[in-house]
């Protein structure tokens, strides 16, 4: 998948657990795992906003587009 979720990186920078992050954002730990593992099909802007607020970061710190090998422009 060309969109990579970088929640792990931001959590590690802040030494924050998944459980604490989930609670502060208002998600279940299972839904955070879905995001972290790249299995999410969509993210609501309200959820993205809450994640950025809790982590004091920008959306681009959490989401990255990576070109797939063999992909032509």
mmCIF file of the N, C-alpha and C atoms, coordinates in Angstrom:
data_MODEL
# 
_entry.id   MODEL 
# 
loop_
_atom_site.group_PDB 
_atom_site.id 
_atom_site.type_symbol 
_atom_site.label_atom_id 
_atom_site.label_alt_id 
_atom_site.label_comp_id 
_atom_site.label_asym_id 
_atom_site.label_entity_id 
_atom_site.label_seq_id 
_atom_site.pdbx_PDB_ins_code 
_atom_site.Cartn_x 
_atom_site.Cartn_y 
_atom_site.Cartn_z 
_atom_site.occupancy 
_atom_site.B_iso_or_equiv 
_atom_site.pdbx_formal_charge 
_atom_site.auth_seq_id 
_atom_site.auth_comp_id 
_atom_site.auth_asym_id 
_atom_site.auth_atom_id 
_atom_site.pdbx_PDB_model_num 
ATOM 1   N N  . UNK A 1 1  ? 0.851   -1.183 0.000   1.00 0.00 ? 1  UNK A N  1 
ATOM 2   C CA . UNK A 1 1  ? 0.000   0.000  0.000   1.00 0.00 ? 1  UNK A CA 1 
ATOM 3   C C  . UNK A 1 1  ? 0.891   1.239  0.000   1.00 0.00 ? 1  UNK A C  1 
ATOM 4   N N  . UNK A 1 2  ? 0.615   2.193  -0.871  1.00 0.00 ? 2  UNK A N  1 
ATOM 5   C CA . UNK A 1 2  ? 1.492   3.359  -0.966  1.00 0.00 ? 2  UNK A CA 1 
ATOM 6   C C  . UNK A 1 2  ? 1.378   4.355  0.181   1.00 0.00 ? 2  UNK A C  1 
ATOM 7   N N  . UNK A 1 3  ? 0.323   4.314  0.984   1.00 0.00 ? 3  UNK A N  1 
ATOM 8   C CA . UNK A 1 3  ? 0.224   5.199  2.151   1.00 0.00 ? 3  UNK A CA 1 
ATOM 9   C C  . UNK A 1 3  ? 0.695   4.416  3.374   1.00 0.00 ? 3  UNK A C  1 
ATOM 10  N N  . UNK A 1 4  ? 1.726   4.938  4.029   1.00 0.00 ? 4  UNK A N  1 
ATOM 11  C CA . UNK A 1 4  ? 2.294   4.282  5.199   1.00 0.00 ? 4  UNK A CA 1 
ATOM 12  C C  . UNK A 1 4  ? 1.946   5.110  6.430   1.00 0.00 ? 4  UNK A C  1 
ATOM 13  N N  . UNK A 1 5  ? 1.454   4.440  7.472   1.00 0.00 ? 5  UNK A N  1 
ATOM 14  C CA . UNK A 1 5  ? 1.096   5.113  8.722   1.00 0.00 ? 5  UNK A CA 1 
ATOM 15  C C  . UNK A 1 5  ? 2.292   5.024  9.663   1.00 0.00 ? 5  UNK A C  1 
ATOM 16  N N  . UNK A 1 6  ? 2.715   6.162  10.182  1.00 0.00 ? 6  UNK A N  1 
ATOM 17  C CA . UNK A 1 6  ? 3.916   6.258  11.009  1.00 0.00 ? 6  UNK A CA 1 
ATOM 18  C C  . UNK A 1 6  ? 3.604   6.535  12.486  1.00 0.00 ? 6  UNK A C  1 
ATOM 19  N N  . UNK A 1 7  ? 2.524   5.976  12.985  1.00 0.00 ? 7  UNK A N  1 
ATOM 20  C CA . UNK A 1 7  ? 2.152   6.200  14.381  1.00 0.00 ? 7  UNK A CA 1 
ATOM 21  C C  . UNK A 1 7  ? 3.247   5.691  15.317  1.00 0.00 ? 7  UNK A C  1 
ATOM 22  N N  . UNK A 1 8  ? 3.822   4.525  15.001  1.00 0.00 ? 8  UNK A N  1 
ATOM 23  C CA . UNK A 1 8  ? 4.875   3.950  15.852  1.00 0.00 ? 8  UNK A CA 1 
ATOM 24  C C  . UNK A 1 8  ? 6.013   4.923  16.089  1.00 0.00 ? 8  UNK A C  1 
ATOM 25  N N  . UNK A 1 9  ? 6.427   5.610  15.036  1.00 0.00 ? 9  UNK A N  1 
ATOM 26  C CA . UNK A 1 9  ? 7.550   6.548  15.139  1.00 0.00 ? 9  UNK A CA 1 
ATOM 27  C C  . UNK A 1 9  ? 7.207   7.668  16.109  1.00 0.00 ? 9  UNK A C  1 
ATOM 28  N N  . UNK A 1 10 ? 6.023   8.231  15.961  1.00 0.00 ? 10 UNK A N  1 
ATOM 29  C CA . UNK A 1 10 ? 5.618   9.349  16.819  1.00 0.00 ? 10 UNK A CA 1 
ATOM 30  C C  . UNK A 1 10 ? 5.409   8.893  18.269  1.00 0.00 ? 10 UNK A C  1 
ATOM 31  N N  . UNK A 1 11 ? 4.865   7.698  18.453  1.00 0.00 ? 11 UNK A N  1 
ATOM 32  C CA . UNK A 1 11 ? 4.697   7.179  19.815  1.00 0.00 ? 11 UNK A CA 1 
ATOM 33  C C  . UNK A 1 11 ? 6.062   6.950  20.471  1.00 0.00 ? 11 UNK A C  1 
ATOM 34  N N  . UNK A 1 12 ? 6.995   6.410  19.720  1.00 0.00 ? 12 UNK A N  1 
ATOM 35  C CA . UNK A 1 12 ? 8.332   6.149  20.266  1.00 0.00 ? 12 UNK A CA 1 
ATOM 36  C C  . UNK A 1 12 ? 9.034   7.449  20.652  1.00 0.00 ? 12 UNK A C  1 
ATOM 37  N N  . UNK A 1 13 ? 8.890   8.478  19.828  1.00 0.00 ? 13 UNK A N  1 
ATOM 38  C CA . UNK A 1 13 ? 9.505   9.776  20.132  1.00 0.00 ? 13 UNK A CA 1 
ATOM 39  C C  . UNK A 1 13 ? 9.012   10.315 21.467  1.00 0.00 ? 13 UNK A C  1 
ATOM 40  N N  . UNK A 1 14 ? 7.752   10.024 21.778  1.00 0.00 ? 14 UNK A N  1 
ATOM 41  C CA . UNK A 1 14 ? 7.135   10.571 22.987  1.00 0.00 ? 14 UNK A CA 1 
ATOM 42  C C  . UNK A 1 14 ? 7.105   9.566  24.133  1.00 0.00 ? 14 UNK A C  1 
ATOM 43  N N  . UNK A 1 15 ? 7.640   8.368  23.876  1.00 0.00 ? 15 UNK A N  1 
ATOM 44  C CA . UNK A 1 15 ? 7.612   7.288  24.877  1.00 0.00 ? 15 UNK A CA 1 
ATOM 45  C C  . UNK A 1 15 ? 6.191   7.071  25.401  1.00 0.00 ? 15 UNK A C  1 
ATOM 46  N N  . UNK A 1 16 ? 5.239   7.046  24.470  1.00 0.00 ? 16 UNK A N  1 
ATOM 47  C CA . UNK A 1 16 ? 3.828   6.875  24.806  1.00 0.00 ? 16 UNK A CA 1 
ATOM 48  C C  . UNK A 1 16 ? 3.383   5.476  24.399  1.00 0.00 ? 16 UNK A C  1 
ATOM 49  N N  . UNK A 1 17 ? 2.634   4.817  25.263  1.00 0.00 ? 17 UNK A N  1 
ATOM 50  C CA . UNK A 1 17 ? 2.138   3.475  24.953  1.00 0.00 ? 17 UNK A CA 1 
ATOM 51  C C  . UNK A 1 17 ? 0.930   3.550  24.020  1.00 0.00 ? 17 UNK A C  1 
ATOM 52  N N  . UNK A 1 18 ? 0.682   2.441  23.349  1.00 0.00 ? 18 UNK A N  1 
ATOM 53  C CA . UNK A 1 18 ? -0.489  2.350  22.479  1.00 0.00 ? 18 UNK A CA 1 
ATOM 54  C C  . UNK A 1 18 ? -1.757  2.525  23.308  1.00 0.00 ? 18 UNK A C  1 
ATOM 55  N N  . UNK A 1 19 ? -1.787  1.943  24.488  1.00 0.00 ? 19 UNK A N  1 
ATOM 56  C CA . UNK A 1 19 ? -2.965  2.061  25.354  1.00 0.00 ? 19 UNK A CA 1 
ATOM 57  C C  . UNK A 1 19 ? -3.257  3.492  25.742  1.00 0.00 ? 19 UNK A C  1 
ATOM 58  N N  . UNK A 1 20 ? -2.222  4.223  26.151  1.00 0.00 ? 20 UNK A N  1 
ATOM 59  C CA . UNK A 1 20 ? -2.402  5.631  26.517  1.00 0.00 ? 20 UNK A CA 1 
ATOM 60  C C  . UNK A 1 20 ? -2.854  6.445  25.307  1.00 0.00 ? 20 UNK A C  1 
ATOM 61  N N  . UNK A 1 21 ? -2.204  6.214  24.167  1.00 0.00 ? 21 UNK A N  1 
ATOM 62  C CA . UNK A 1 21 ? -2.561  6.921  22.938  1.00 0.00 ? 21 UNK A CA 1 
ATOM 63  C C  . UNK A 1 21 ? -4.016  6.652  22.571  1.00 0.00 ? 21 UNK A C  1 
ATOM 64  N N  . UNK A 1 22 ? -4.414  5.375  22.594  1.00 0.00 ? 22 UNK A N  1 
ATOM 65  C CA . UNK A 1 22 ? -5.786  5.003  22.241  1.00 0.00 ? 22 UNK A CA 1 
ATOM 66  C C  . UNK A 1 22 ? -6.788  5.701  23.146  1.00 0.00 ? 22 UNK A C  1 
ATOM 67  N N  . UNK A 1 23 ? -6.505  5.687  24.430  1.00 0.00 ? 23 UNK A N  1 
ATOM 68  C CA . UNK A 1 23 ? -7.423  6.315  25.389  1.00 0.00 ? 23 UNK A CA 1 
ATOM 69  C C  . UNK A 1 23 ? -7.538  7.816  25.150  1.00 0.00 ? 23 UNK A C  1 
ATOM 70  N N  . UNK A 1 24 ? -6.415  8.479  24.936  1.00 0.00 ? 24 UNK A N  1 
ATOM 71  C CA . UNK A 1 24 ? -6.421  9.931  24.755  1.00 0.00 ? 24 UNK A CA 1 
ATOM 72  C C  . UNK A 1 24 ? -7.054  10.353 23.433  1.00 0.00 ? 24 UNK A C  1 
ATOM 73  N N  . UNK A 1 25 ? -6.924  9.499  22.401  1.00 0.00 ? 25 UNK A N  1 
ATOM 74  C CA . UNK A 1 25 ? -7.519  9.811  21.094  1.00 0.00 ? 25 UNK A CA 1 
ATOM 75  C C  . UNK A 1 25 ? -8.999  9.436  21.062  1.00 0.00 ? 25 UNK A C  1 
ATOM 76  N N  . UNK A 1 26 ? -9.371  8.425  21.851  1.00 0.00 ? 26 UNK A N  1 
ATOM 77  C CA . UNK A 1 26 ? -10.761 7.964  21.837  1.00 0.00 ? 26 UNK A CA 1 
ATOM 78  C C  . UNK A 1 26 ? -10.971 6.785  20.914  1.00 0.00 ? 26 UNK A C  1 
ATOM 79  N N  . UNK A 1 27 ? -9.925  5.979  20.723  1.00 0.00 ? 27 UNK A N  1 
ATOM 80  C CA . UNK A 1 27 ? -9.999  4.768  19.908  1.00 0.00 ? 27 UNK A CA 1 
ATOM 81  C C  . UNK A 1 27 ? -9.763  3.558  20.799  1.00 0.00 ? 27 UNK A C  1 
ATOM 82  N N  . UNK A 1 28 ? -10.152 2.402  20.313  1.00 0.00 ? 28 UNK A N  1 
ATOM 83  C CA . UNK A 1 28 ? -9.784  1.173  21.010  1.00 0.00 ? 28 UNK A CA 1 
ATOM 84  C C  . UNK A 1 28 ? -8.356  0.807  20.625  1.00 0.00 ? 28 UNK A C  1 
ATOM 85  N N  . UNK A 1 29 ? -7.640  0.119  21.488  1.00 0.00 ? 29 UNK A N  1 
ATOM 86  C CA . UNK A 1 29 ? -6.302  -0.344 21.103  1.00 0.00 ? 29 UNK A CA 1 
ATOM 87  C C  . UNK A 1 29 ? -6.329  -1.197 19.832  1.00 0.00 ? 29 UNK A C  1 
ATOM 88  N N  . UNK A 1 30 ? -7.403  -1.946 19.627  1.00 0.00 ? 30 UNK A N  1 
ATOM 89  C CA . UNK A 1 30 ? -7.525  -2.769 18.409  1.00 0.00 ? 30 UNK A CA 1 
ATOM 90  C C  . UNK A 1 30 ? -7.574  -1.891 17.162  1.00 0.00 ? 30 UNK A C  1 
ATOM 91  N N  . UNK A 1 31 ? -8.291  -0.765 17.232  1.00 0.00 ? 31 UNK A N  1 
ATOM 92  C CA . UNK A 1 31 ? -8.353  0.131  16.075  1.00 0.00 ? 31 UNK A CA 1 
ATOM 93  C C  . UNK A 1 31 ? -7.023  0.839  15.838  1.00 0.00 ? 31 UNK A C  1 
ATOM 94  N N  . UNK A 1 32 ? -6.294  1.134  16.904  1.00 0.00 ? 32 UNK A N  1 
ATOM 95  C CA . UNK A 1 32 ? -4.949  1.704  16.731  1.00 0.00 ? 32 UNK A CA 1 
ATOM 96  C C  . UNK A 1 32 ? -4.061  0.680  16.034  1.00 0.00 ? 32 UNK A C  1 
ATOM 97  N N  . UNK A 1 33 ? -4.182  -0.594 16.399  1.00 0.00 ? 33 UNK A N  1 
ATOM 98  C CA . UNK A 1 33 ? -3.403  -1.652 15.755  1.00 0.00 ? 33 UNK A CA 1 
ATOM 99  C C  . UNK A 1 33 ? -3.729  -1.746 14.271  1.00 0.00 ? 33 UNK A C  1 
ATOM 100 N N  . UNK A 1 34 ? -4.995  -1.605 13.916  1.00 0.00 ? 34 UNK A N  1 
ATOM 101 C CA . UNK A 1 34 ? -5.396  -1.629 12.505  1.00 0.00 ? 34 UNK A CA 1 
ATOM 102 C C  . UNK A 1 34 ? -4.714  -0.496 11.745  1.00 0.00 ? 34 UNK A C  1 
ATOM 103 N N  . UNK A 1 35 ? -4.677  0.680  12.343  1.00 0.00 ? 35 UNK A N  1 
ATOM 104 C CA . UNK A 1 35 ? -3.995  1.815  11.714  1.00 0.00 ? 35 UNK A CA 1 
ATOM 105 C C  . UNK A 1 35 ? -2.494  1.563  11.591  1.00 0.00 ? 35 UNK A C  1 
ATOM 106 N N  . UNK A 1 36 ? -1.884  1.119  12.682  1.00 0.00 ? 36 UNK A N  1 
ATOM 107 C CA . UNK A 1 36 ? -0.439  0.901  12.712  1.00 0.00 ? 36 UNK A CA 1 
ATOM 108 C C  . UNK A 1 36 ? 0.007   -0.151 11.707  1.00 0.00 ? 36 UNK A C  1 
ATOM 109 N N  . UNK A 1 37 ? -0.801  -1.180 11.533  1.00 0.00 ? 37 UNK A N  1 
ATOM 110 C CA . UNK A 1 37 ? -0.424  -2.292 10.665  1.00 0.00 ? 37 UNK A CA 1 
ATOM 111 C C  . UNK A 1 37 ? -0.798  -2.085 9.203   1.00 0.00 ? 37 UNK A C  1 
ATOM 112 N N  . UNK A 1 38 ? -1.334  -0.905 8.885   1.00 0.00 ? 38 UNK A N  1 
ATOM 113 C CA . UNK A 1 38 ? -1.652  -0.601 7.492   1.00 0.00 ? 38 UNK A CA 1 
ATOM 114 C C  . UNK A 1 38 ? -2.879  -1.305 6.961   1.00 0.00 ? 38 UNK A C  1 
ATOM 115 N N  . UNK A 1 39 ? -3.738  -1.789 7.844   1.00 0.00 ? 39 UNK A N  1 
ATOM 116 C CA . UNK A 1 39 ? -4.946  -2.492 7.403   1.00 0.00 ? 39 UNK A CA 1 
ATOM 117 C C  . UNK A 1 39 ? -6.153  -1.572 7.287   1.00 0.00 ? 39 UNK A C  1 
ATOM 118 N N  . UNK A 1 40 ? -6.016  -0.323 7.697   1.00 0.00 ? 40 UNK A N  1 
ATOM 119 C CA . UNK A 1 40 ? -7.151  0.614  7.634   1.00 0.00 ? 40 UNK A CA 1 
ATOM 120 C C  . UNK A 1 40 ? -7.402  1.015  6.184   1.00 0.00 ? 40 UNK A C  1 
ATOM 121 N N  . UNK A 1 41 ? -8.655  1.094  5.835   1.00 0.00 ? 41 UNK A N  1 
ATOM 122 C CA . UNK A 1 41 ? -9.041  1.525  4.482   1.00 0.00 ? 41 UNK A CA 1 
ATOM 123 C C  . UNK A 1 41 ? -9.285  3.028  4.423   1.00 0.00 ? 41 UNK A C  1 
ATOM 124 N N  . UNK A 1 42 ? -9.540  3.636  5.584   1.00 0.00 ? 42 UNK A N  1 
ATOM 125 C CA . UNK A 1 42 ? -9.827  5.065  5.644   1.00 0.00 ? 42 UNK A CA 1 
ATOM 126 C C  . UNK A 1 42 ? -9.574  5.568  7.058   1.00 0.00 ? 42 UNK A C  1 
ATOM 127 N N  . UNK A 1 43 ? -9.374  6.875  7.163   1.00 0.00 ? 43 UNK A N  1 
ATOM 128 C CA . UNK A 1 43 ? -9.225  7.531  8.463   1.00 0.00 ? 43 UNK A CA 1 
ATOM 129 C C  . UNK A 1 43 ? -10.080 8.790  8.416   1.00 0.00 ? 43 UNK A C  1 
ATOM 130 N N  . UNK A 1 44 ? -10.956 8.947  9.378   1.00 0.00 ? 44 UNK A N  1 
ATOM 131 C CA . UNK A 1 44 ? -11.767 10.164 9.436   1.00 0.00 ? 44 UNK A CA 1 
ATOM 132 C C  . UNK A 1 44 ? -10.884 11.346 9.795   1.00 0.00 ? 44 UNK A C  1 
ATOM 133 N N  . UNK A 1 45 ? -11.217 12.500 9.240   1.00 0.00 ? 45 UNK A N  1 
ATOM 134 C CA . UNK A 1 45 ? -10.468 13.714 9.567   1.00 0.00 ? 45 UNK A CA 1 
ATOM 135 C C  . UNK A 1 45 ? -10.542 14.007 11.059  1.00 0.00 ? 45 UNK A C  1 
ATOM 136 N N  . UNK A 1 46 ? -11.672 13.719 11.689  1.00 0.00 ? 46 UNK A N  1 
ATOM 137 C CA . UNK A 1 46 ? -11.790 13.976 13.131  1.00 0.00 ? 46 UNK A CA 1 
ATOM 138 C C  . UNK A 1 46 ? -10.825 13.080 13.912  1.00 0.00 ? 46 UNK A C  1 
ATOM 139 N N  . UNK A 1 47 ? -10.624 11.852 13.442  1.00 0.00 ? 47 UNK A N  1 
ATOM 140 C CA . UNK A 1 47 ? -9.662  10.951 14.093  1.00 0.00 ? 47 UNK A CA 1 
ATOM 141 C C  . UNK A 1 47 ? -8.244  11.432 13.852  1.00 0.00 ? 47 UNK A C  1 
ATOM 142 N N  . UNK A 1 48 ? -7.950  11.827 12.632  1.00 0.00 ? 48 UNK A N  1 
ATOM 143 C CA . UNK A 1 48 ? -6.623  12.353 12.304  1.00 0.00 ? 48 UNK A CA 1 
ATOM 144 C C  . UNK A 1 48 ? -6.334  13.606 13.124  1.00 0.00 ? 48 UNK A C  1 
ATOM 145 N N  . UNK A 1 49 ? -7.325  14.458 13.266  1.00 0.00 ? 49 UNK A N  1 
ATOM 146 C CA . UNK A 1 49 ? -7.167  15.664 14.075  1.00 0.00 ? 49 UNK A CA 1 
ATOM 147 C C  . UNK A 1 49 ? -6.862  15.310 15.534  1.00 0.00 ? 49 UNK A C  1 
ATOM 148 N N  . UNK A 1 50 ? -7.595  14.341 16.073  1.00 0.00 ? 50 UNK A N  1 
ATOM 149 C CA . UNK A 1 50 ? -7.373  13.931 17.463  1.00 0.00 ? 50 UNK A CA 1 
ATOM 150 C C  . UNK A 1 50 ? -5.982  13.334 17.640  1.00 0.00 ? 50 UNK A C  1 
ATOM 151 N N  . UNK A 1 51 ? -5.538  12.531 16.681  1.00 0.00 ? 51 UNK A N  1 
ATOM 152 C CA . UNK A 1 51 ? -4.196  11.945 16.759  1.00 0.00 ? 51 UNK A CA 1 
ATOM 153 C C  . UNK A 1 51 ? -3.136  13.035 16.732  1.00 0.00 ? 51 UNK A C  1 
ATOM 154 N N  . UNK A 1 52 ? -3.304  14.020 15.866  1.00 0.00 ? 52 UNK A N  1 
ATOM 155 C CA . UNK A 1 52 ? -2.345  15.125 15.782  1.00 0.00 ? 52 UNK A CA 1 
ATOM 156 C C  . UNK A 1 52 ? -2.357  15.965 17.054  1.00 0.00 ? 52 UNK A C  1 
ATOM 157 N N  . UNK A 1 53 ? -3.530  16.173 17.622  1.00 0.00 ? 53 UNK A N  1 
ATOM 158 C CA . UNK A 1 53 ? -3.633  16.948 18.856  1.00 0.00 ? 53 UNK A CA 1 
ATOM 159 C C  . UNK A 1 53 ? -2.908  16.236 19.995  1.00 0.00 ? 53 UNK A C  1 
ATOM 160 N N  . UNK A 1 54 ? -3.143  14.936 20.147  1.00 0.00 ? 54 UNK A N  1 
ATOM 161 C CA . UNK A 1 54 ? -2.527  14.161 21.221  1.00 0.00 ? 54 UNK A CA 1 
ATOM 162 C C  . UNK A 1 54 ? -1.009  14.099 21.051  1.00 0.00 ? 54 UNK A C  1 
ATOM 163 N N  . UNK A 1 55 ? -0.552  13.947 19.806  1.00 0.00 ? 55 UNK A N  1 
ATOM 164 C CA . UNK A 1 55 ? 0.880   13.804 19.550  1.00 0.00 ? 55 UNK A CA 1 
ATOM 165 C C  . UNK A 1 55 ? 1.570   15.140 19.258  1.00 0.00 ? 55 UNK A C  1 
ATOM 166 N N  . UNK A 1 56 ? 0.774   16.214 19.190  1.00 0.00 ? 56 UNK A N  1 
ATOM 167 C CA . UNK A 1 56 ? 1.321   17.536 18.878  1.00 0.00 ? 56 UNK A CA 1 
ATOM 168 C C  . UNK A 1 56 ? 2.170   17.486 17.613  1.00 0.00 ? 56 UNK A C  1 
ATOM 169 N N  . UNK A 1 57 ? 1.529   16.992 16.532  1.00 0.00 ? 57 UNK A N  1 
ATOM 170 C CA . UNK A 1 57 ? 2.243   16.841 15.262  1.00 0.00 ? 57 UNK A CA 1 
ATOM 171 C C  . UNK A 1 57 ? 1.333   17.228 14.108  1.00 0.00 ? 57 UNK A C  1 
ATOM 172 N N  . UNK A 1 58 ? 1.850   17.158 12.917  1.00 0.00 ? 58 UNK A N  1 
ATOM 173 C CA . UNK A 1 58 ? 1.104   17.452 11.698  1.00 0.00 ? 58 UNK A CA 1 
ATOM 174 C C  . UNK A 1 58 ? 0.685   16.140 11.029  1.00 0.00 ? 58 UNK A C  1 
ATOM 175 N N  . UNK A 1 59 ? -0.382  16.155 10.202  1.00 0.00 ? 59 UNK A N  1 
ATOM 176 C CA . UNK A 1 59 ? -0.800  14.925 9.512   1.00 0.00 ? 59 UNK A CA 1 
ATOM 177 C C  . UNK A 1 59 ? 0.339   14.271 8.723   1.00 0.00 ? 59 UNK A C  1 
ATOM 178 N N  . UNK A 1 60 ? 1.197   15.072 8.144   1.00 0.00 ? 60 UNK A N  1 
ATOM 179 C CA . UNK A 1 60 ? 2.316   14.535 7.385   1.00 0.00 ? 60 UNK A CA 1 
ATOM 180 C C  . UNK A 1 60 ? 3.333   13.796 8.239   1.00 0.00 ? 60 UNK A C  1 
ATOM 181 N N  . UNK A 1 61 ? 3.295   14.012 9.553   1.00 0.00 ? 61 UNK A N  1 
ATOM 182 C CA . UNK A 1 61 ? 4.165   13.255 10.453  1.00 0.00 ? 61 UNK A CA 1 
ATOM 183 C C  . UNK A 1 61 ? 3.629   11.839 10.667  1.00 0.00 ? 61 UNK A C  1 
ATOM 184 N N  . UNK A 1 62 ? 2.335   11.659 10.444  1.00 0.00 ? 62 UNK A N  1 
ATOM 185 C CA . UNK A 1 62 ? 1.692   10.365 10.666  1.00 0.00 ? 62 UNK A CA 1 
ATOM 186 C C  . UNK A 1 62 ? 1.475   9.563  9.391   1.00 0.00 ? 62 UNK A C  1 
ATOM 187 N N  . UNK A 1 63 ? 1.332   10.255 8.273   1.00 0.00 ? 63 UNK A N  1 
ATOM 188 C CA . UNK A 1 63 ? 1.032   9.599  6.999   1.00 0.00 ? 63 UNK A CA 1 
ATOM 189 C C  . UNK A 1 63 ? 2.099   9.933  5.971   1.00 0.00 ? 63 UNK A C  1 
ATOM 190 N N  . UNK A 1 64 ? 2.523   8.920  5.230   1.00 0.00 ? 64 UNK A N  1 
ATOM 191 C CA . UNK A 1 64 ? 3.536   9.126  4.199   1.00 0.00 ? 64 UNK A CA 1 
ATOM 192 C C  . UNK A 1 64 ? 3.148   8.340  2.961   1.00 0.00 ? 64 UNK A C  1 
ATOM 193 N N  . UNK A 1 65 ? 3.249   8.966  1.800   1.00 0.00 ? 65 UNK A N  1 
ATOM 194 C CA . UNK A 1 65 ? 3.009   8.273  0.543   1.00 0.00 ? 65 UNK A CA 1 
ATOM 195 C C  . UNK A 1 65 ? 4.334   7.723  0.052   1.00 0.00 ? 65 UNK A C  1 
ATOM 196 N N  . UNK A 1 66 ? 4.351   6.427  -0.255  1.00 0.00 ? 66 UNK A N  1 
ATOM 197 C CA . UNK A 1 66 ? 5.556   5.763  -0.747  1.00 0.00 ? 66 UNK A CA 1 
ATOM 198 C C  . UNK A 1 66 ? 5.208   5.104  -2.074  1.00 0.00 ? 66 UNK A C  1 
ATOM 199 N N  . UNK A 1 67 ? 5.972   5.410  -3.090  1.00 0.00 ? 67 UNK A N  1 
ATOM 200 C CA . UNK A 1 67 ? 5.721   4.826  -4.407  1.00 0.00 ? 67 UNK A CA 1 
ATOM 201 C C  . UNK A 1 67 ? 6.020   3.334  -4.374  1.00 0.00 ? 67 UNK A C  1 
ATOM 202 N N  . UNK A 1 68 ? 5.103   2.541  -4.912  1.00 0.00 ? 68 UNK A N  1 
ATOM 203 C CA . UNK A 1 68 ? 5.302   1.103  -4.983  1.00 0.00 ? 68 UNK A CA 1 
ATOM 204 C C  . UNK A 1 68 ? 6.287   0.779  -6.091  1.00 0.00 ? 68 UNK A C  1 
ATOM 205 N N  . UNK A 1 69 ? 7.064   -0.271 -5.886  1.00 0.00 ? 69 UNK A N  1 
ATOM 206 C CA . UNK A 1 69 ? 8.007   -0.679 -6.922  1.00 0.00 ? 69 UNK A CA 1 
ATOM 207 C C  . UNK A 1 69 ? 7.240   -1.066 -8.175  1.00 0.00 ? 69 UNK A C  1 
ATOM 208 N N  . UNK A 1 70 ? 7.766   -0.659 -9.313  1.00 0.00 ? 70 UNK A N  1 
ATOM 209 C CA . UNK A 1 70 ? 7.129   -0.969 -10.581 1.00 0.00 ? 70 UNK A CA 1 
ATOM 210 C C  . UNK A 1 70 ? 5.991   -0.054 -10.946 1.00 0.00 ? 70 UNK A C  1 
ATOM 211 N N  . UNK A 1 71 ? 5.690   0.907  -10.096 1.00 0.00 ? 71 UNK A N  1 
ATOM 212 C CA . UNK A 1 71 ? 4.610   1.853  -10.362 1.00 0.00 ? 71 UNK A CA 1 
ATOM 213 C C  . UNK A 1 71 ? 5.102   2.923  -11.313 1.00 0.00 ? 71 UNK A C  1 
ATOM 214 N N  . UNK A 1 72 ? 4.381   3.126  -12.397 1.00 0.00 ? 72 UNK A N  1 
ATOM 215 C CA . UNK A 1 72 ? 4.754   4.159  -13.373 1.00 0.00 ? 72 UNK A CA 1 
ATOM 216 C C  . UNK A 1 72 ? 3.898   5.385  -13.199 1.00 0.00 ? 72 UNK A C  1 
ATOM 217 N N  . UNK A 1 73 ? 4.495   6.507  -13.399 1.00 0.00 ? 73 UNK A N  1 
ATOM 218 C CA . UNK A 1 73 ? 3.740   7.749  -13.312 1.00 0.00 ? 73 UNK A CA 1 
ATOM 219 C C  . UNK A 1 73 ? 3.280   8.180  -14.667 1.00 0.00 ? 73 UNK A C  1 
# 
